[in-house]
Amino acid sequence: MTAGDEMTRASDAPVVRPSARRSAPAPAPRWSRRRGVLGAFAGFAALGFVVAYIGPTGVALSQASAQERQPITLYSSTLGDAQRLDADASAASEVTPLDRDNYTVYVTPTPTPTPEPVVAESSSSSGGGWTPPFVSPDPGTAQAIAYDMVRARGWGDDQFACLVALWNRESGWRVNAYNAGSGAYGIPQALPGSKMGSAGADWETNPATQISWGLGYIGGRYGDPCGAWAHSESVGWY
């Protein structure tokens, strides 16, 4: 028998397949009293755990929400600080006297200013200021000579009084009065003294010559003796 014949027989032989086994049905679980007790106990334990955990947490949350304060805003604080006035007609008509505890208010009075004395204006052209009084000159003196010359020019006694005060300040009515600092000389204190030579050659010793020159100088520069006196009062010289 060859290999081919052996393969042909093998292929023609019927194939016998083993019969399939059917699995036996699983036995039904058997309920026991012990298992039931354990299951019930496990369920109660789980429920107790849930209650123990969730209960306090819920209470705490509810208390926290209950204790939560309302937010404070600028508007709400302003309303809280606002003053309220309940108008009551009967209360408004009653005025409560103010108790000052016997205190009185003292206001220092403003002193009344003392009026300044009014100085009468002189009739001279010099304006305000002190006006020298008139004193009648002694006969034969330099002032007596000057008084006659003042009246001859049409000036009054007030002008003569200004002239007396002016030359009292300048020279004391001395013919030989000399200022070593400036070089002024004579009753009118001419600067230099030689200017008085236009009124006379004896200008160094004659009071009439000096007075004549002095009155001409005053009239030409200040208008009258009171004008010269006012200038001397203002600046210290004339």
C-alpha positions as CSV (number, residue, x, y, z in Angstrom):
1,M,0.0,0.0,0.0
2,T,1.3,3.3,-1.0
3,A,1.2,6.6,0.8
4,G,-1.5,7.9,-1.6
5,D,-3.8,5.0,-0.9
6,E,-3.3,5.5,2.8
7,M,-4.3,9.1,2.5
8,T,-7.4,8.2,0.4
9,R,-8.7,5.8,3.0
10,A,-8.1,8.1,5.7
11,S,-10.1,10.7,3.9
12,D,-13.0,8.3,3.1
13,A,-13.3,7.1,6.7
14,P,-16.2,8.7,8.6
15,V,-15.3,11.3,11.2
16,V,-16.6,10.6,14.6
17,R,-17.2,13.8,16.7
18,P,-17.5,13.6,20.4
19,S,-20.9,14.6,21.7
20,A,-21.1,18.0,23.4
21,R,-21.5,18.1,27.1
22,R,-24.3,20.1,28.6
23,S,-23.3,22.1,31.6
24,A,-25.2,21.3,34.7
25,P,-27.3,24.2,36.0
26,A,-25.8,26.1,39.0
27,P,-27.5,25.3,42.3
28,A,-29.8,28.1,43.6
29,P,-28.3,30.1,46.4
30,R,-29.6,29.1,49.7
31,W,-30.9,31.8,52.1
32,S,-29.6,31.6,55.6
33,R,-30.7,33.3,58.7
34,R,-27.2,34.4,59.5
35,R,-26.8,36.2,56.2
36,G,-30.0,38.0,56.6
37,V,-29.0,39.3,60.0
38,L,-25.6,40.5,58.7
39,G,-27.2,42.3,55.8
40,A,-29.7,44.1,58.0
41,F,-26.9,45.1,60.4
42,A,-24.8,46.4,57.5
43,G,-27.7,48.5,56.2
44,F,-28.4,50.0,59.6
45,A,-24.7,50.8,60.0
46,A,-24.5,52.5,56.6
47,L,-27.7,54.6,57.4
48,G,-26.3,55.6,60.8
49,F,-23.0,56.7,59.2
50,V,-24.8,58.8,56.7
51,V,-26.9,60.4,59.4
52,A,-23.9,61.0,61.6
53,Y,-21.9,62.7,58.8
54,I,-24.5,64.7,57.0
55,G,-26.6,65.8,60.0
56,P,-24.0,68.0,61.8
57,T,-22.7,69.3,58.5
58,G,-26.2,70.4,57.5
59,V,-26.9,72.0,60.9
60,A,-23.5,73.9,60.7
61,L,-24.2,75.1,57.2
62,S,-27.7,76.3,58.2
63,Q,-26.3,78.1,61.3
64,A,-23.5,79.7,59.2
65,S,-26.1,80.9,56.7
66,A,-28.3,82.2,59.5
67,Q,-25.4,84.1,61.1
68,E,-24.2,85.6,57.8
69,R,-24.3,89.4,58.1
70,Q,-25.6,91.6,55.4
71,P,-22.8,93.3,53.4
72,I,-22.1,96.9,54.7
73,T,-22.1,99.5,51.9
74,L,-21.4,103.2,51.9
75,Y,-25.0,103.9,51.2
76,S,-26.3,101.8,54.1
77,S,-23.8,103.3,56.5
78,T,-24.8,106.8,55.4
79,L,-28.4,105.9,56.0
80,G,-27.5,104.7,59.5
81,D,-25.7,108.0,60.3
82,A,-28.5,110.1,59.0
83,Q,-30.4,112.1,61.6
84,R,-34.2,111.8,61.6
85,L,-36.5,114.5,62.8
86,D,-40.0,113.7,63.7
87,A,-42.0,116.8,63.2
88,D,-44.6,117.4,65.9
89,A,-46.6,120.6,65.8
90,S,-47.3,120.6,69.5
91,A,-43.7,120.1,70.4
92,A,-42.5,122.7,67.9
93,S,-44.7,125.3,69.5
94,E,-43.0,124.8,72.9
95,V,-39.6,126.4,73.3
96,T,-37.3,124.9,75.9
97,P,-35.4,127.6,77.7
98,L,-31.6,127.3,77.5
99,D,-29.9,126.9,80.8
100,R,-26.6,128.8,80.8
101,D,-25.7,127.9,84.4
102,N,-25.6,131.6,85.4
103,Y,-22.9,132.3,82.7
104,T,-23.0,135.7,81.0
105,V,-21.2,136.8,77.8
106,Y,-19.1,139.9,78.2
107,V,-18.1,141.7,75.0
108,T,-15.2,144.2,75.3
109,P,-16.5,147.5,74.1
110,T,-14.7,149.2,71.3
111,P,-13.0,152.4,72.6
112,T,-14.2,155.5,70.9
113,P,-11.3,157.2,69.1
114,T,-10.3,160.5,70.5
115,P,-10.8,163.2,67.9
116,E,-7.6,165.0,66.9
117,P,-7.5,168.7,67.5
118,V,-8.1,170.8,64.4
119,V,-5.3,173.2,63.7
120,A,-6.5,176.5,62.3
121,E,-4.9,177.2,58.9
122,S,-2.7,180.2,58.6
123,S,-3.5,183.0,56.2
124,S,0.0,182.5,54.7
125,S,0.7,180.6,51.5
126,S,2.7,178.0,53.3
127,G,-0.4,175.8,54.1
128,G,-0.5,173.6,57.3
129,G,2.0,173.3,60.0
130,W,2.9,175.3,63.1
131,T,2.7,179.0,62.7
132,P,4.9,181.1,65.0
133,P,3.1,183.7,67.2
134,F,3.6,187.4,66.6
135,V,5.8,189.2,69.1
136,S,6.3,193.0,68.8
137,P,10.1,193.7,68.3
138,D,12.1,195.9,70.6
139,P,12.8,199.4,69.1
140,G,16.2,199.8,67.5
141,T,16.9,196.0,67.2
142,A,17.3,194.0,64.0
143,Q,13.8,192.6,64.4
144,A,12.4,196.1,64.6
145,I,14.1,197.0,61.4
146,A,12.8,193.8,59.8
147,Y,9.3,194.5,61.0
148,D,9.2,197.9,59.2
149,M,10.5,196.3,56.0
150,V,7.9,193.5,56.2
151,R,5.1,195.9,56.5
152,A,6.5,198.0,53.6
153,R,6.3,194.9,51.4
154,G,2.6,194.5,52.3
155,W,3.0,191.4,54.4
156,G,1.1,191.1,57.7
157,D,2.1,190.3,61.2
158,D,1.8,186.6,60.6
159,Q,4.5,186.8,57.9
160,F,6.7,188.7,60.3
161,A,6.2,186.0,62.9
162,C,7.3,183.4,60.4
163,L,10.3,185.5,59.6
164,V,11.3,185.7,63.3
165,A,11.0,181.9,63.7
166,L,13.0,181.3,60.5
167,W,16.0,183.5,61.3
168,N,16.0,182.5,65.0
169,R,16.7,179.0,63.7
170,E,19.3,180.1,61.1
171,S,21.3,182.7,63.0
172,G,19.6,183.9,66.1
173,W,19.4,187.3,64.5
174,R,23.1,187.9,64.9
175,V,24.8,190.0,62.2
176,N,28.1,188.1,62.5
177,A,26.7,184.6,62.6
178,Y,28.9,182.2,60.6
179,N,28.5,178.6,59.7
180,A,32.0,177.1,59.4
181,G,30.7,173.9,57.8
182,S,28.8,175.6,54.9
183,G,30.2,179.1,54.9
184,A,26.8,180.8,55.3
185,Y,27.0,184.2,57.0
186,G,24.8,186.9,58.5
187,I,21.2,187.1,59.8
188,P,19.7,185.5,56.7
189,Q,22.7,183.0,56.4
190,A,23.5,183.9,52.9
191,L,25.7,181.3,51.1
192,P,28.2,182.7,50.5
193,G,27.9,185.8,52.6
194,S,29.3,188.0,49.8
195,K,26.0,187.6,47.9
196,M,24.6,190.3,50.3
197,G,27.0,192.8,48.7
198,S,24.3,193.4,46.1
199,A,22.2,195.1,48.8
200,G,25.1,197.3,50.2
201,A,28.9,197.4,50.7
202,D,28.5,197.1,54.4
203,W,26.8,193.7,54.3
204,E,29.3,192.3,56.8
205,T,28.2,194.6,59.7
206,N,24.9,196.4,58.9
207,P,21.8,194.4,59.9
208,A,19.6,196.6,57.6
209,T,21.6,195.6,54.5
210,Q,21.5,191.9,55.5
211,I,17.7,192.0,56.2
212,S,17.0,193.9,52.9
213,W,18.9,191.2,50.9
214,G,17.2,188.4,52.9
215,L,13.7,189.6,52.3
216,G,14.4,190.0,48.6
217,Y,15.7,186.4,48.5
218,I,12.7,185.0,50.4
219,G,10.1,186.9,48.2
220,G,11.8,185.7,45.0
221,R,12.1,182.1,45.9
222,Y,9.2,181.3,48.3
223,G,6.8,184.1,47.9
224,D,6.7,185.2,51.5
225,P,8.4,184.4,54.9
226,C,5.8,181.7,55.8
227,G,6.5,179.9,52.6
228,A,10.2,179.9,53.5
229,W,9.4,178.7,57.0
230,A,7.3,175.8,55.8
231,H,10.1,174.7,53.5
232,S,12.6,174.9,56.4
233,E,10.2,172.8,58.6
234,S,10.0,170.2,55.8
235,V,13.7,169.8,54.8
236,G,15.6,171.7,57.5
237,W,16.8,174.5,55.3
238,Y,15.5,177.3,53.1
